Amino acid sequence: MASRDDIKFLSNPNIGSQRKKYCRFKKFGIRHIDYRDPDFLLQFINEQGKILPRRITGTSLKYQKKVAVAVKRARHLAILPYVADLLK
Amino acid sequence: MIQYEVTFIVDPVLSGDEIKQTAKTYEDLLKDSGCTIVNNDGLGLKQLAYPINKRTSGIYYVVEYSTPNGTFLPKFELALKRDERILRFLNVRLDKYGVKYNADKRAGLIGKKREKAKEEVKEEVRKAKPAAPAPKKETPAPAPAPAPVAVAVADKSEEE
C-alpha cells in the first residue's frame, strides 16, 4: 500500500505561485516622481509608450496616479514620446 | 509661499546669446512680478522625443520660483505661449515632496538613492531568476566551438 508520502504531484506545484508584487514607491520611500527623468519613467511604460497597468507593475493606487501624471507631463515636454515603436 | 516650477524648451536655431537672453527675459519677468527665484537650471540641448514645429532638438530650462500669490500666473503663461522662441513650456505647482526632492537633487542626494534602489531591484531580479545569468554564460561558449571545426576543415583541405 502506498503511504501518503509516496503520492506525488501530477504537475509542479510551484508553477502557479508567482512572486509577490510590491509597490516600489512604498518599499523604497519614494515620495515624488520626477517628470524630467525619462530613465525612471521608462519602467512604467511599454514598448509603444503606453502606461503599464497597476496589475503588472504592482504600484499602489496612490502612486499609480502620480506615475500617470508624470508620464503625461514628460510627454508634453517631449521627454517621452506619445507614440513609439520599439522604445525599449 | 507657494513654490512653482516652470520648464520650457527654447528653439535651438537661435544663437547662443539669444537663447540666454530668452531665459533671462522670463527670469526677470518673474522677479518683476514679486517672485523669488529658488533655483534656475539649464539642462542644455536635448533630443526631443517627437518633432515640435519641425525642430528635433531643444534647449531645456527649468526655473523654480516661489510666490506669495498666483495672480500673475495667467499673464506669465500667456507671455510664454505668445513667444515664438519657446517651443513648449510646463508650469507646475510643487507639493512639499517636490520641493524636498528638488532640494535633495541639488545637494546630490537623489542620484545615489536611485542607484541604490535600482541595484536592490536588480538583485531581487537575479534572485528570482537564477537561470537568467546562465544563458549569458552559454552564449560565449559556442564561439570557441566553431574554431576546431574550422581547424578540422583546414586539416582536411591539407590532407586533400
gemmi code that builds the backbone of each chain (N, CA, C; Angstrom):
import gemmi

chains = {
    "A": [
        ("MET", (0.846, -1.213, 0.000), (0.000, 0.000, 0.000), (0.870, 1.249, 0.000)),
        ("ALA", (0.495, 2.180, -0.845), (1.262, 3.436, -0.892), (0.850, 4.320, 0.268)),
        ("SER", (1.844, 4.802, 0.985), (1.518, 5.725, 2.082), (1.291, 7.120, 1.520)),
        ("ARG", (0.878, 8.016, 2.387), (0.528, 9.368, 1.929), (1.770, 10.107, 1.383)),
        ("ASP", (2.944, 9.775, 1.918), (4.177, 10.457, 1.477), (4.580, 10.060, 0.062)),
        ("ASP", (4.124, 8.904, -0.346), (4.538, 8.420, -1.670), (3.763, 9.084, -2.799)),
        ("ILE", (2.624, 9.699, -2.455), (1.803, 10.302, -3.509), (2.531, 11.521, -4.058)),
        ("LYS", (2.759, 11.512, -5.367), (3.487, 12.623, -5.972), (2.509, 13.542, -6.692)),
        ("PHE", (2.958, 14.790, -6.853), (2.124, 15.754, -7.572), (2.135, 15.420, -9.055)),
        ("LEU", (0.989, 15.589, -9.652), (0.898, 15.341, -11.091), (1.616, 16.433, -11.874)),
        ("SER", (1.566, 17.658, -11.352), (2.284, 18.760, -12.009), (3.120, 19.477, -10.955)),
        ("ASN", (4.061, 20.255, -11.402), (4.926, 21.002, -10.485), (4.086, 21.982, -9.672)),
        ("PRO", (4.071, 21.839, -8.352), (3.214, 22.718, -7.546), (3.693, 24.166, -7.523)),
        ("ASN", (4.901, 24.424, -7.951), (5.423, 25.801, -7.895), (5.032, 26.639, -9.115)),
        ("ILE", (4.421, 25.983, -10.096), (4.156, 26.693, -11.344), (3.183, 27.853, -11.138)),
        ("GLY", (2.107, 27.579, -10.402), (1.071, 28.618, -10.263), (1.454, 29.751, -9.356)),
        ("SER", (2.373, 29.511, -8.406), (2.639, 30.530, -7.384), (3.613, 31.568, -7.919)),
        ("GLN", (3.145, 32.801, -8.054), (4.005, 33.870, -8.558), (4.657, 34.588, -7.385)),
        ("ARG", (5.726, 35.306, -7.713), (6.365, 36.113, -6.702), (5.449, 37.272, -6.348)),
        ("LYS", (5.396, 37.595, -5.087), (4.502, 38.670, -4.633), (4.974, 40.003, -5.206)),
        ("LYS", (4.057, 40.722, -5.858), (4.409, 42.053, -6.375), (4.343, 43.068, -5.251)),
        ("TYR", (5.091, 44.149, -5.408), (5.052, 45.174, -4.370), (5.121, 46.541, -5.024)),
        ("CYS", (4.737, 47.533, -4.253), (4.808, 48.911, -4.746), (6.194, 49.445, -4.435)),
        ("ARG", (6.953, 49.767, -5.484), (8.341, 50.185, -5.246), (8.417, 51.535, -4.552)),
        ("PHE", (7.370, 52.358, -4.717), (7.403, 53.682, -4.082), (7.247, 53.550, -2.582)),
        ("LYS", (6.379, 52.624, -2.173), (6.204, 52.412, -0.740), (7.429, 51.723, -0.153)),
        ("LYS", (7.966, 50.774, -0.906), (9.067, 49.973, -0.373), (10.326, 50.829, -0.187)),
        ("PHE", (10.622, 51.675, -1.203), (11.855, 52.459, -1.130), (11.620, 53.878, -0.639)),
        ("GLY", (10.380, 54.189, -0.275), (10.093, 55.508, 0.275), (10.270, 56.650, -0.705)),
        ("ILE", (9.893, 56.421, -1.977), (9.966, 57.492, -2.973), (8.661, 58.273, -2.908)),
        ("ARG", (8.753, 59.555, -2.593), (7.528, 60.340, -2.398), (7.199, 61.206, -3.594)),
        ("HIS", (8.191, 61.538, -4.388), (7.966, 62.448, -5.510), (8.508, 61.812, -6.783)),
        ("ILE", (7.720, 61.885, -7.849), (8.146, 61.303, -9.120), (8.530, 62.431, -10.059)),
        ("ASP", (9.775, 62.400, -10.502), (10.290, 63.474, -11.347), (9.886, 63.218, -12.799)),
        ("TYR", (9.208, 64.196, -13.401), (8.779, 64.001, -14.792), (9.900, 64.310, -15.784)),
        ("ARG", (11.046, 64.760, -15.286), (12.170, 65.041, -16.191), (13.186, 63.905, -16.222)),
        ("ASP", (12.835, 62.788, -15.624), (13.753, 61.658, -15.537), (13.235, 60.510, -16.414)),
        ("PRO", (13.571, 60.509, -17.715), (12.985, 59.511, -18.612), (13.389, 58.077, -18.286)),
        ("ASP", (14.608, 57.912, -17.752), (15.071, 56.552, -17.471), (14.211, 55.872, -16.407)),
        ("PHE", (13.800, 56.675, -15.427), (12.971, 56.120, -14.360), (11.566, 55.831, -14.881)),
        ("LEU", (11.035, 56.761, -15.678), (9.662, 56.611, -16.167), (9.536, 55.473, -17.179)),
        ("LEU", (10.654, 55.121, -17.804), (10.622, 54.024, -18.785), (10.168, 52.709, -18.155)),
        ("GLN", (10.340, 52.595, -16.836), (9.943, 51.364, -16.151), (8.430, 51.199, -16.085)),
        ("PHE", (7.708, 52.293, -16.362), (6.258, 52.241, -16.210), (5.520, 52.343, -17.533)),
        ("ILE", (6.249, 52.275, -18.636), (5.584, 52.304, -19.933), (6.046, 51.114, -20.759)),
        ("ASN", (5.223, 50.728, -21.714), (5.593, 49.576, -22.532), (6.327, 50.045, -23.784)),
        ("GLU", (6.551, 49.128, -24.693), (7.373, 49.463, -25.867), (6.733, 50.512, -26.757)),
        ("GLN", (5.413, 50.576, -26.717), (4.726, 51.571, -27.549), (4.566, 52.910, -26.840)),
        ("GLY", (5.082, 52.988, -25.621), (4.969, 54.237, -24.872), (3.690, 54.350, -24.079)),
        ("LYS", (2.948, 53.242, -23.956), (1.712, 53.270, -23.165), (2.032, 53.036, -21.693)),
        ("ILE", (1.228, 53.629, -20.838), (1.429, 53.452, -19.403), (0.987, 52.046, -19.009)),
        ("LEU", (1.862, 51.348, -18.289), (1.539, 49.987, -17.874), (0.517, 49.992, -16.745)),
        ("PRO", (-0.369, 49.010, -16.723), (-1.368, 48.962, -15.660), (-0.753, 48.554, -14.329)),
        ("ARG", (-1.471, 48.853, -13.301), (-1.059, 48.566, -11.932), (-0.882, 47.073, -11.702)),
        ("ARG", (-1.714, 46.290, -12.375), (-1.668, 44.840, -12.142), (-0.364, 44.237, -12.649)),
        ("ILE", (0.347, 44.948, -13.502), (1.631, 44.442, -13.988), (2.800, 45.007, -13.180)),
        ("THR", (2.785, 46.306, -12.914), (3.918, 46.898, -12.189), (3.804, 46.704, -10.680)),
        ("GLY", (2.576, 46.505, -10.175), (2.401, 46.331, -8.739), (2.352, 47.626, -7.960)),
        ("THR", (2.344, 48.749, -8.649), (2.314, 50.052, -7.993), (0.976, 50.253, -7.278)),
        ("SER", (1.019, 50.902, -6.119), (-0.227, 51.157, -5.390), (-0.996, 52.275, -6.083)),
        ("LEU", (-2.279, 52.357, -5.799), (-3.153, 53.304, -6.500), (-2.671, 54.738, -6.354)),
        ("LYS", (-2.260, 55.067, -5.115), (-1.795, 56.437, -4.834), (-0.668, 56.837, -5.767)),
        ("TYR", (0.285, 55.941, -5.956), (1.455, 56.294, -6.765), (1.225, 56.045, -8.245)),
        ("GLN", (0.305, 55.150, -8.573), (-0.016, 54.944, -9.991), (-0.560, 56.232, -10.595)),
        ("LYS", (-1.377, 56.950, -9.818), (-1.924, 58.219, -10.301), (-0.798, 59.206, -10.553)),
        ("LYS", (0.184, 59.212, -9.637), (1.305, 60.146, -9.785), (2.192, 59.752, -10.957)),
        ("VAL", (2.365, 58.443, -11.134), (3.151, 57.968, -12.280), (2.490, 58.430, -13.568)),
        ("ALA", (1.151, 58.264, -13.632), (0.421, 58.626, -14.846), (0.597, 60.110, -15.148)),
        ("VAL", (0.495, 60.941, -14.116), (0.655, 62.384, -14.308), (2.073, 62.701, -14.776)),
        ("ALA", (3.056, 62.046, -14.149), (4.459, 62.314, -14.502), (4.735, 61.918, -15.947)),
        ("VAL", (4.189, 60.776, -16.376), (4.412, 60.323, -17.755), (3.763, 61.304, -18.726)),
        ("LYS", (2.566, 61.776, -18.385), (1.868, 62.704, -19.279), (2.604, 64.039, -19.374)),
        ("ARG", (3.158, 64.476, -18.259), (3.942, 65.719, -18.290), (5.189, 65.545, -19.133)),
        ("ALA", (5.820, 64.389, -18.971), (7.040, 64.118, -19.751), (6.721, 64.075, -21.243)),
        ("ARG", (5.547, 63.552, -21.578), (5.149, 63.507, -22.986), (4.941, 64.912, -23.526)),
        ("HIS", (4.314, 65.742, -22.741), (4.068, 67.120, -23.175), (5.383, 67.839, -23.471)),
        ("LEU", (6.398, 67.566, -22.664), (7.685, 68.238, -22.823), (8.622, 67.491, -23.781)),
        ("ALA", (8.087, 66.528, -24.505), (8.864, 65.767, -25.492), (10.039, 65.024, -24.862)),
        ("ILE", (9.902, 64.675, -23.588), (10.919, 63.848, -22.936), (10.607, 62.375, -23.209)),
        ("LEU", (9.307, 62.048, -23.242), (8.864, 60.722, -23.657), (7.973, 60.897, -24.885)),
        ("PRO", (7.939, 59.895, -25.765), (7.068, 60.016, -26.940), (5.615, 59.678, -26.609)),
        ("TYR", (4.693, 60.262, -27.375), (3.285, 59.874, -27.248), (3.076, 58.488, -27.851)),
        ("VAL", (3.602, 58.308, -29.053), (3.525, 57.002, -29.693), (4.932, 56.613, -30.116)),
        ("ALA", (5.247, 55.348, -29.931), (6.589, 54.889, -30.280), (6.518, 53.451, -30.738)),
        ("ASP", (7.616, 53.013, -31.296), (7.744, 51.625, -31.681), (9.126, 51.179, -31.198)),
        ("LEU", (9.171, 50.064, -30.532), (10.446, 49.546, -30.022), (11.173, 50.570, -29.150)),
        ("LEU", (10.454, 51.011, -28.148), (11.022, 52.037, -27.250), (12.124, 51.446, -26.389)),
        ("LYS", (11.980, 50.167, -26.015), (12.973, 49.601, -25.099), (13.941, 48.687, -25.831)),
    ],
    "B": [
        ("MET", (3.760, 81.030, 1.065), (4.522, 80.996, -0.184), (4.315, 79.650, -0.889)),
        ("ILE", (3.919, 79.738, -2.126), (3.719, 78.527, -2.916), (4.866, 78.416, -3.903)),
        ("GLN", (5.391, 77.223, -4.015), (6.518, 77.051, -4.926), (6.054, 76.459, -6.251)),
        ("TYR", (6.534, 77.054, -7.320), (6.215, 76.568, -8.657), (7.509, 76.199, -9.377)),
        ("GLU", (7.307, 75.544, -10.498), (8.454, 75.152, -11.309), (8.020, 75.271, -12.767)),
        ("VAL", (8.754, 76.030, -13.537), (8.431, 76.137, -14.954), (9.575, 75.541, -15.771)),
        ("THR", (9.203, 74.658, -16.700), (10.173, 74.067, -17.618), (9.812, 74.549, -19.009)),
        ("PHE", (10.756, 75.108, -19.724), (10.445, 75.486, -21.103), (11.559, 75.079, -22.058)),
        ("ILE", (11.162, 74.872, -23.303), (12.089, 74.435, -24.342), (12.303, 75.601, -25.291)),
        ("VAL", (13.541, 76.024, -25.436), (13.877, 77.151, -26.302), (14.326, 76.605, -27.657)),
        ("ASP", (13.940, 77.339, -28.687), (14.299, 76.980, -30.059), (15.826, 76.903, -30.214)),
        ("PRO", (16.370, 75.789, -30.703), (17.827, 75.656, -30.813), (18.424, 76.413, -32.005)),
        ("VAL", (17.558, 76.889, -32.906), (18.066, 77.584, -34.093), (18.648, 78.949, -33.725)),
        ("LEU", (18.177, 79.518, -32.611), (18.661, 80.830, -32.179), (20.134, 80.759, -31.800)),
        ("SER", (20.786, 81.912, -31.822), (22.188, 81.948, -31.423), (22.296, 81.848, -29.901)),
        ("GLY", (23.502, 81.537, -29.436), (23.719, 81.311, -28.009), (23.267, 82.476, -27.140)),
        ("ASP", (23.567, 83.689, -27.602), (23.199, 84.868, -26.816), (21.688, 85.013, -26.737)),
        ("GLU", (21.036, 84.772, -27.880), (19.574, 84.915, -27.925), (18.899, 83.928, -26.987)),
        ("ILE", (19.469, 82.725, -26.934), (18.896, 81.692, -26.069), (19.001, 82.113, -24.609)),
        ("LYS", (20.206, 82.586, -24.247), (20.409, 83.036, -22.861), (19.496, 84.208, -22.537)),
        ("GLN", (19.361, 85.075, -23.537), (18.528, 86.269, -23.350), (17.072, 85.860, -23.117)),
        ("THR", (16.622, 84.870, -23.879), (15.241, 84.387, -23.725), (15.009, 83.884, -22.311)),
        ("ALA", (15.958, 83.073, -21.840), (15.825, 82.527, -20.494), (15.808, 83.651, -19.468)),
        ("LYS", (16.659, 84.652, -19.721), (16.780, 85.736, -18.761), (15.516, 86.607, -18.743)),
        ("THR", (14.904, 86.754, -19.920), (13.673, 87.536, -20.013), (12.639, 87.035, -19.017)),
        ("TYR", (12.505, 85.711, -18.966), (11.462, 85.147, -18.111), (11.858, 85.169, -16.647)),
        ("GLU", (13.171, 85.038, -16.395), (13.613, 85.205, -15.006), (13.286, 86.604, -14.510)),
        ("ASP", (13.577, 87.596, -15.372), (13.318, 88.984, -14.988), (11.832, 89.227, -14.808)),
        ("LEU", (11.051, 88.623, -15.716), (9.601, 88.771, -15.630), (9.091, 88.249, -14.291)),
        ("LEU", (9.652, 87.108, -13.875), (9.255, 86.519, -12.598), (9.660, 87.426, -11.442)),
        ("LYS", (10.886, 87.932, -11.534), (11.386, 88.792, -10.448), (10.532, 90.055, -10.351)),
        ("ASP", (10.192, 90.621, -11.514), (9.390, 91.847, -11.519), (7.997, 91.602, -10.950)),
        ("SER", (7.522, 90.348, -11.083), (6.181, 90.040, -10.579), (6.180, 89.748, -9.085)),
        ("GLY", (7.313, 89.903, -8.448), (7.371, 89.718, -6.995), (7.685, 88.299, -6.571)),
        ("CYS", (8.238, 87.504, -7.483), (8.599, 86.122, -7.128), (10.051, 86.088, -6.673)),
        ("THR", (10.346, 85.123, -5.837), (11.746, 84.881, -5.523), (12.169, 83.610, -6.249)),
        ("ILE", (13.272, 83.706, -6.973), (13.731, 82.553, -7.741), (14.563, 81.657, -6.833)),
        ("VAL", (14.112, 80.417, -6.693), (14.786, 79.474, -5.803), (16.002, 78.895, -6.511)),
        ("ASN", (15.786, 78.518, -7.751), (16.873, 77.880, -8.494), (16.568, 77.994, -9.974)),
        ("ASN", (17.604, 78.207, -10.763), (17.363, 78.068, -12.199), (18.459, 77.230, -12.812)),
        ("ASP", (18.023, 76.383, -13.689), (18.877, 75.302, -14.143), (18.708, 75.135, -15.644)),
        ("GLY", (19.798, 75.246, -16.373), (19.745, 74.965, -17.811), (20.133, 73.524, -18.050)),
        ("LEU", (19.210, 72.752, -18.574), (19.512, 71.333, -18.796), (20.261, 71.123, -20.105)),
        ("GLY", (20.337, 72.173, -20.909), (21.111, 72.084, -22.148), (20.330, 71.493, -23.309)),
        ("LEU", (21.058, 71.265, -24.383), (20.444, 70.762, -25.611), (20.082, 69.287, -25.450)),
        ("LYS", (18.824, 68.992, -25.760), (18.363, 67.600, -25.665), (17.604, 67.242, -26.918)),
        ("GLN", (17.647, 65.972, -27.240), (16.878, 65.475, -28.373), (15.408, 65.373, -27.962)),
        ("LEU", (14.509, 65.869, -28.787), (13.093, 65.754, -28.482), (12.606, 64.358, -28.870)),
        ("ALA", (11.608, 63.887, -28.119), (11.084, 62.546, -28.394), (10.238, 62.534, -29.662)),
        ("TYR", (9.731, 63.697, -30.053), (8.993, 63.826, -31.304), (9.179, 65.261, -31.778)),
        ("PRO", (9.095, 65.512, -33.088), (9.356, 66.878, -33.555), (8.265, 67.868, -33.133)),
        ("ILE", (8.692, 69.053, -32.719), (7.776, 70.149, -32.395), (8.147, 71.304, -33.312)),
        ("ASN", (7.202, 71.821, -34.059), (7.442, 72.907, -35.018), (8.640, 72.599, -35.925)),
        ("LYS", (8.715, 71.369, -36.360), (9.783, 70.903, -37.257), (11.186, 71.002, -36.629)),
        ("ARG", (11.248, 71.037, -35.308), (12.547, 71.003, -34.632), (12.693, 69.630, -33.973)),
        ("THR", (13.882, 69.066, -34.073), (14.073, 67.745, -33.474), (14.862, 67.809, -32.164)),
        ("SER", (15.366, 68.993, -31.824), (16.045, 69.131, -30.538), (15.653, 70.468, -29.920)),
        ("GLY", (15.926, 70.606, -28.648), (15.567, 71.841, -27.969), (16.438, 72.057, -26.756)),
        ("ILE", (16.472, 73.296, -26.283), (17.271, 73.617, -25.106), (16.330, 73.780, -23.919)),
        ("TYR", (16.539, 72.954, -22.922), (15.631, 72.915, -21.779), (16.114, 73.852, -20.680)),
        ("TYR", (15.171, 74.565, -20.114), (15.449, 75.400, -18.948), (14.431, 75.085, -17.867)),
        ("VAL", (14.894, 75.029, -16.632), (13.998, 74.808, -15.504), (14.197, 75.946, -14.524)),
        ("VAL", (13.131, 76.613, -14.164), (13.212, 77.685, -13.165), (12.241, 77.363, -12.042)),
        ("GLU", (12.775, 77.312, -10.839), (11.918, 77.141, -9.663), (11.743, 78.488, -9.002)),
        ("TYR", (10.532, 78.796, -8.643), (10.299, 80.088, -8.007), (9.176, 79.958, -6.999)),
        ("SER", (9.197, 80.821, -6.023), (8.115, 80.820, -5.043), (7.450, 82.181, -5.058)),
        ("THR", (6.162, 82.162, -4.836), (5.383, 83.382, -4.957), (4.328, 83.434, -3.852)),
        ("PRO", (4.057, 84.616, -3.317), (3.036, 84.716, -2.279), (1.627, 84.497, -2.829)),
        ("ASN", (1.387, 84.941, -4.069), (0.071, 84.694, -4.675), (0.239, 84.418, -6.162)),
        ("GLY", (-0.731, 83.752, -6.733), (-0.597, 83.322, -8.117), (-1.297, 84.231, -9.101)),
        ("THR", (-1.489, 85.498, -8.764), (-2.285, 86.377, -9.627), (-1.600, 86.664, -10.964)),
        ("PHE", (-0.274, 86.623, -10.970), (0.428, 86.958, -12.205), (0.525, 85.768, -13.155)),
        ("LEU", (0.161, 84.565, -12.673), (0.385, 83.352, -13.452), (-0.261, 83.370, -14.841)),
        ("PRO", (-1.528, 83.789, -14.978), (-2.111, 83.818, -16.324), (-1.307, 84.701, -17.278)),
        ("LYS", (-0.828, 85.828, -16.768), (-0.029, 86.732, -17.610), (1.271, 86.054, -18.044)),
        ("PHE", (1.899, 85.409, -17.075), (3.186, 84.749, -17.318), (3.027, 83.654, -18.367)),
        ("GLU", (1.970, 82.866, -18.218), (1.762, 81.766, -19.159), (1.405, 82.291, -20.535)),
        ("LEU", (0.657, 83.386, -20.577), (0.305, 83.978, -21.867), (1.559, 84.470, -22.580)),
        ("ALA", (2.461, 85.066, -21.812), (3.711, 85.564, -22.398), (4.523, 84.411, -22.989)),
        ("LEU", (4.571, 83.295, -22.256), (5.303, 82.118, -22.739), (4.651, 81.557, -24.004)),
        ("LYS", (3.325, 81.565, -23.993), (2.564, 80.989, -25.111), (2.760, 81.820, -26.373)),
        ("ARG", (2.833, 83.131, -26.215), (2.927, 84.000, -27.381), (4.338, 84.074, -27.945)),
        ("ASP", (5.303, 83.656, -27.144), (6.694, 83.771, -27.559), (7.031, 82.696, -28.584)),
        ("GLU", (7.490, 83.127, -29.749), (7.800, 82.152, -30.793), (9.133, 81.449, -30.547)),
        ("ARG", (9.960, 82.008, -29.666), (11.259, 81.395, -29.391), (11.108, 80.150, -28.518)),
        ("ILE", (9.920, 80.029, -27.903), (9.715, 78.910, -26.981), (8.833, 77.856, -27.621)),
        ("LEU", (9.361, 76.642, -27.685), (8.632, 75.556, -28.342), (7.521, 75.023, -27.447)),
        ("ARG", (7.835, 74.810, -26.182), (6.910, 74.207, -25.230), (7.235, 74.718, -23.841)),
        ("PHE", (6.224, 74.770, -22.998), (6.517, 75.075, -21.592), (5.550, 74.316, -20.709)),
        ("LEU", (5.948, 74.139, -19.461), (5.087, 73.482, -18.483), (5.315, 74.151, -17.135)),
        ("ASN", (4.227, 74.656, -16.590), (4.283, 75.337, -15.310), (3.592, 74.440, -14.287)),
        ("VAL", (4.308, 74.072, -13.254), (3.784, 73.078, -12.313), (3.915, 73.600, -10.897)),
        ("ARG", (2.882, 73.377, -10.107), (2.967, 73.703, -8.691), (3.598, 72.520, -7.965)),
        ("LEU", (4.574, 72.801, -7.112), (5.266, 71.730, -6.399), (4.636, 71.521, -5.034)),
        ("ASP", (4.401, 70.266, -4.685), (3.968, 69.975, -3.315), (5.211, 69.862, -2.429)),
        ("LYS", (4.991, 69.571, -1.159), (6.142, 69.599, -0.232), (7.181, 68.536, -0.581)),
        ("TYR", (6.701, 67.401, -1.149), (7.660, 66.361, -1.519), (8.488, 66.786, -2.725)),
        ("GLY", (7.803, 67.518, -3.632), (8.509, 68.021, -4.814), (9.594, 69.007, -4.426)),
        ("VAL", (9.273, 69.891, -3.475), (10.253, 70.872, -3.009), (11.454, 70.163, -2.393)),
        ("LYS", (11.143, 69.134, -1.595), (12.202, 68.390, -0.924), (13.050, 67.637, -1.945)),
        ("TYR", (12.364, 67.058, -2.933), (13.063, 66.302, -3.974), (14.053, 67.193, -4.705)),
        ("ASN", (13.597, 68.393, -5.092), (14.467, 69.293, -5.834), (15.650, 69.763, -4.989)),
        ("ALA", (15.370, 69.998, -3.683), (16.452, 70.415, -2.791), (17.485, 69.305, -2.658)),
        ("ASP", (16.982, 68.071, -2.531), (17.881, 66.916, -2.417), (18.675, 66.717, -3.698)),
        ("LYS", (18.000, 66.954, -4.807), (18.651, 66.748, -6.102), (19.802, 67.732, -6.265)),
        ("ARG", (19.551, 68.960, -5.838), (20.612, 69.970, -5.924), (21.782, 69.594, -5.016)),
        ("ALA", (21.450, 68.993, -3.870), (22.509, 68.588, -2.940), (23.208, 67.307, -3.393)),
        ("GLY", (22.668, 66.687, -4.444), (23.310, 65.492, -4.998), (22.957, 64.213, -4.281)),
        ("LEU", (21.812, 64.207, -3.595), (21.436, 63.009, -2.839), (20.618, 62.032, -3.678)),
        ("ILE", (19.917, 62.551, -4.672), (18.917, 61.737, -5.360), (19.557, 60.649, -6.214)),
        ("GLY", (20.576, 61.012, -6.974), (21.159, 60.038, -7.898), (21.606, 58.780, -7.184)),
        ("LYS", (22.246, 58.969, -6.026), (22.760, 57.818, -5.281), (21.612, 56.943, -4.801)),
        ("LYS", (20.565, 57.617, -4.304), (19.404, 56.862, -3.809), (18.813, 56.015, -4.919)),
        ("ARG", (18.646, 56.659, -6.057), (18.083, 55.973, -7.224), (18.908, 54.739, -7.572)),
        ("GLU", (20.218, 54.952, -7.617), (21.078, 53.841, -8.000), (20.958, 52.700, -7.010)),
        ("LYS", (20.886, 53.065, -5.731), (20.743, 52.037, -4.702), (19.461, 51.251, -4.925)),
        ("ALA", (18.377, 52.008, -5.131), (17.087, 51.370, -5.330), (17.135, 50.447, -6.530)),
        ("LYS", (17.777, 50.936, -7.589), (17.847, 50.132, -8.807), (18.652, 48.866, -8.560)),
        ("GLU", (19.758, 49.028, -7.823), (20.599, 47.867, -7.544), (19.826, 46.812, -6.762)),
        ("GLU", (19.037, 47.300, -5.796), (18.251, 46.358, -5.000), (17.262, 45.612, -5.869)),
        ("VAL", (16.636, 46.350, -6.769), (15.673, 45.728, -7.678), (16.368, 44.681, -8.538)),
        ("LYS", (17.556, 45.066, -9.023), (18.291, 44.149, -9.881), (18.661, 42.873, -9.131)),
        ("GLU", (19.099, 43.057, -7.874), (19.485, 41.899, -7.078), (18.305, 40.957, -6.892)),
        ("GLU", (17.155, 41.560, -6.659), (15.964, 40.734, -6.467), (15.616, 39.975, -7.733)),
        ("VAL", (15.778, 40.664, -8.847), (15.512, 40.012, -10.127), (16.458, 38.829, -10.303)),
        ("ARG", (17.715, 39.052, -9.933), (18.706, 37.980, -10.040), (18.323, 36.786, -9.175)),
        ("LYS", (17.857, 37.110, -7.929), (17.468, 36.042, -7.014), (16.277, 35.278, -7.569)),
        ("ALA", (15.344, 36.057, -8.136), (14.119, 35.435, -8.635), (14.399, 34.557, -9.842)),
        ("LYS", (15.338, 35.000, -10.652), (15.634, 34.242, -11.878), (17.095, 33.790, -11.848)),
        ("PRO", (17.402, 32.752, -11.126), (18.801, 32.285, -11.111), (19.209, 31.740, -12.468)),
        ("ALA", (18.228, 31.385, -13.283), (18.533, 30.827, -14.603), (18.972, 31.910, -15.579)),
        ("ALA", (18.601, 33.177, -15.257), (18.862, 34.262, -16.205), (20.339, 34.437, -16.573)),
        ("PRO", (21.274, 34.441, -15.582), (22.679, 34.649, -15.973), (23.253, 33.451, -16.730)),
        ("ALA", (22.663, 32.278, -16.508), (23.221, 31.061, -17.105), (23.293, 31.116, -18.629)),
        ("PRO", (22.194, 31.517, -19.322), (22.286, 31.553, -20.788), (23.352, 32.509, -21.283)),
        ("LYS", (23.617, 33.570, -20.490), (24.646, 34.527, -20.891), (26.000, 33.836, -20.960)),
        ("LYS", (26.219, 32.953, -19.986), (27.489, 32.235, -19.977), (27.560, 31.271, -21.157)),
        ("GLU", (26.392, 30.721, -21.490), (26.363, 29.749, -22.581), (26.620, 30.401, -23.924)),
        ("THR", (26.127, 31.643, -24.065), (26.245, 32.296, -25.367), (27.689, 32.470, -25.837)),
        ("PRO", (28.637, 32.854, -24.938), (30.007, 32.953, -25.455), (30.609, 31.581, -25.755)),
        ("ALA", (30.072, 30.554, -25.100), (30.654, 29.221, -25.236), (30.691, 28.718, -26.682)),
        ("PRO", (29.599, 28.896, -27.459), (29.644, 28.370, -28.831), (30.729, 29.021, -29.684)),
        ("ALA", (31.154, 30.218, -29.293), (32.141, 30.930, -30.099), (33.427, 30.119, -30.322)),
        ("PRO", (34.021, 29.553, -29.236), (35.232, 28.765, -29.485), (34.951, 27.463, -30.223)),
        ("ALA", (33.694, 26.997, -30.125), (33.359, 25.699, -30.711), (33.631, 25.636, -32.225)),
        ("PRO", (33.233, 26.659, -32.991), (33.460, 26.570, -34.438), (34.937, 26.493, -34.810)),
        ("ALA", (35.791, 26.997, -33.919), (37.213, 27.049, -34.248), (37.786, 25.670, -34.578)),
        ("PRO", (37.517, 24.661, -33.697), (38.045, 23.339, -34.020), (37.497, 22.814, -35.343)),
        ("VAL", (36.240, 23.130, -35.649), (35.637, 22.688, -36.900), (36.432, 23.266, -38.065)),
        ("ALA", (36.710, 24.577, -37.902), (37.445, 25.264, -38.958), (38.828, 24.616, -39.127)),
        ("VAL", (39.421, 24.307, -37.956), (40.738, 23.672, -37.991), (40.626, 22.331, -38.701)),
        ("ALA", (39.527, 21.602, -38.330), (39.315, 20.282, -38.913), (39.180, 20.409, -40.427)),
        ("VAL", (38.404, 21.409, -40.842), (38.217, 21.635, -42.277), (39.561, 21.927, -42.924)),
        ("ALA", (40.327, 22.766, -42.222), (41.643, 23.135, -42.740), (42.515, 21.892, -42.885)),
        ("ASP", (42.426, 21.025, -41.834), (43.211, 19.796, -41.869), (42.849, 18.954, -43.087)),
        ("LYS", (41.502, 18.863, -43.257), (41.010, 18.064, -44.383), (41.566, 18.602, -45.700)),
        ("SER", (41.475, 19.917, -45.813), (41.913, 20.543, -47.065), (43.409, 20.271, -47.289)),
        ("GLU", (44.129, 20.262, -46.150), (45.559, 19.988, -46.264), (45.810, 18.551, -46.702)),
        ("GLU", (44.949, 17.659, -46.117), (45.092, 16.248, -46.464), (44.829, 16.031, -47.943)),
        ("GLU", (43.788, 16.725, -48.404), (43.447, 16.574, -49.811), (44.593, 17.087, -50.685)),
    ],
}
model = gemmi.Model(1)
for chain_id, residues in chains.items():
    chain = gemmi.Chain(chain_id)
    for i, (resn, *xyz) in enumerate(residues, 1):
        res = gemmi.Residue()
        res.name, res.seqid = resn, gemmi.SeqId(i, " ")
        for name, pos in zip(("N", "CA", "C"), xyz):
            atom = gemmi.Atom()
            atom.name, atom.element = name, gemmi.Element(name[0])
            atom.pos, atom.b_iso = gemmi.Position(*pos), 0.0
            res.add_atom(atom)
        chain.add_residue(res)
    model.add_chain(chain)
structure = gemmi.Structure()
structure.add_model(model)
structure.setup_entities()
